[in-house]
């Protein structure tokens, strides 16, 4: 039954995608949606999905370290070691080149963009370009004039489009896990609304953090830092994404989802961003920010906040800690100089303990899932290996507290989450099964009512 | 930047502050509002530059001192036999990072407040200037259409 539900008429979907292609200002979005569609449908594509994730993070990390490898660095020797390690990792990633034409055409488009963007020295995704060429362009004076054909790339980077795509995919996982029949329009509206809200939040975040971003290696190539776009335009873009996004969620889906979306934007821009410079509590707030999208997906589908929504949110909340704490371990110098209050700098012991604690919590949460009737009992069993593995890496990170264990934990968290969500989806308890067993509370209520009324 | 240009120019990151300096274009018919905007941006740029240049210099200096004192405590020299600069590993540096962050906490709080104020004011002024320009353009267009 669920298989039949998944086989949507391809023509209607193609029509939707063409519409989106025309309307999307950003060139890369159609490919993201194809990714999402495939994720909902076909297991094979997640292989490319996490490749794309790995490639994105490896290249970002590579850039980060290659920038540090410039003669300016007088700090530890380890960056040089890691650069070699990363080169090997990079080679591995390139070898597992994905088969689907979708992914290839995406990387082709991005390389075409690169060739054009070279003149405006935009950030490139291809890590093969040597550091020397990029830094030479950085040294030139550039006219602060907005070129319209650069705009899509600039806006993509302003809205952190890749992070947005991840957020949208967690929201769609929440939608998919809800125990109601799948409605395509609702799903697409919810995904689009969430994506727009996420773009708005990310843009405002970058707007607030310009001088800090310019001082940190990881973020110094952002559009506002480089002056490629004016702050006014960034705010207008954020408003023009946020307002329609929230309106779409409130009117097109349901008010609860809209409220959650608005709350999440507020939490991210007005709580998390300023709090980063004031107290380490920002990590917990940030974890809530990450946990809300799947809850939004669930409420979009069912219209109410069930225990299942909170469980999914809980899983994502717990996942944020090993992910972020491991990432922040390698950025301690930049955080310290930039004035960010992060656990990895101020309370390193706490940082590692929290990461480990939440890895273990993931095991616990996976076990609760069948109790709440969201998945069958095969879910905790199948997910146990990956949960144990990330907990093991979390334990190693706790014990060793060094760069290699933190990186291992970080990269593991990148594939662990999509895999976990995928396994959850495949172990989802079908709606029909529940109807047969008379488990659904609504139905049993109705039956009880029928018995009472003569 | 070339003399005939009609726009602002942004340069490479400064060596000390890592901020990119902007050279502002002063149009011949600059209105009072536009001048206020330009001056606000210049002031923010100068204040940011001052803060970060001093802050980063202090960071580098204190880091050197820390490494030196730690190496001396361990009985090593600044440069080893091969002539390479001796460094401490990340775990030892962590103490320094923690210390530096807590020492500069108040400074950062003050700077945050200033930066947010600057940022909002500049963006608000930009909005006003853009609005005035748009209205002017609409009026000019209406005049052209009527002619």
Interface residues (C-beta under 8 A of the other chain):
Chain A: X74 X75 X76 X77 X78 X138 X139 X140 X141 X142 X143 X144 X145 X207 X208 X210 X211 X214 X215 X220 X225 X226 X227 X230 X231 X232 X235 X274 X277 X278 X332 X333 X335 X336 X337 X339 X341 X345 X346 X348 X401 X402 X403
Chain B: X1 X5 X7 X8 X9 X10 X11 X12 X13 X17 X18 X19 X20 X22 X23 X48 X52 X55 X56 X59 X63 X85 X87 X88 X89 X90 X91 X93 X94 X96 X97 X98 X100 X101 X102 X104 X105 X107 X108 X109 X111 X112 X115 X116 X119 X122 X123 X126 X127 X130
